């Protein structure tokens, strides 16, 4: 919840030219939840994703549909050029997108009947279970949250070293 407290410099700082900045990492996290809920679990279309329904695609002029791994548009499998095209949201905007994606996913999972996590995720071509996709997504979210924390720590060290 401390994203709004970040400076613009930290929000967009990269440890090296091919690394993600925190903004891109957070966009990836929000996209994972948005895609998981609206495509994998509900077998919806791109129009069903919050990125489209809530007007983010229109506001930013960016449509990730069909890009990357499985065409998910979640950053995985993007080229460096495709990653550079992802729009920069402010930390407050990012929290809005994260919150709406997370709230919908949480509501869906809480409403599942007992033992339904073993059902196949209807929106995936390989027909793995809801549990598999939720577990894979959760592990990815944890890894990338750690990535953002590490980027912040590296940035703080560079600031401290520059002040010496």
Buried (B, 14 or more C-beta within 10 A) or exposed (E): EEBEEBEEEBBEBBEEEEEBBBBBBBBBBBBBBBBBBBBBBBEBEBEBBBBBBBEBBEEBEBBBBEBBEBEBBBBBEBEEEBBEEBBBBBBEBBBBBBBBBBEBBEEBBEEEEEEEBEBEBEBBEEEBBBEBBBEBBEEBBEEBEEBBEEBBEBBEEEEEEEEE
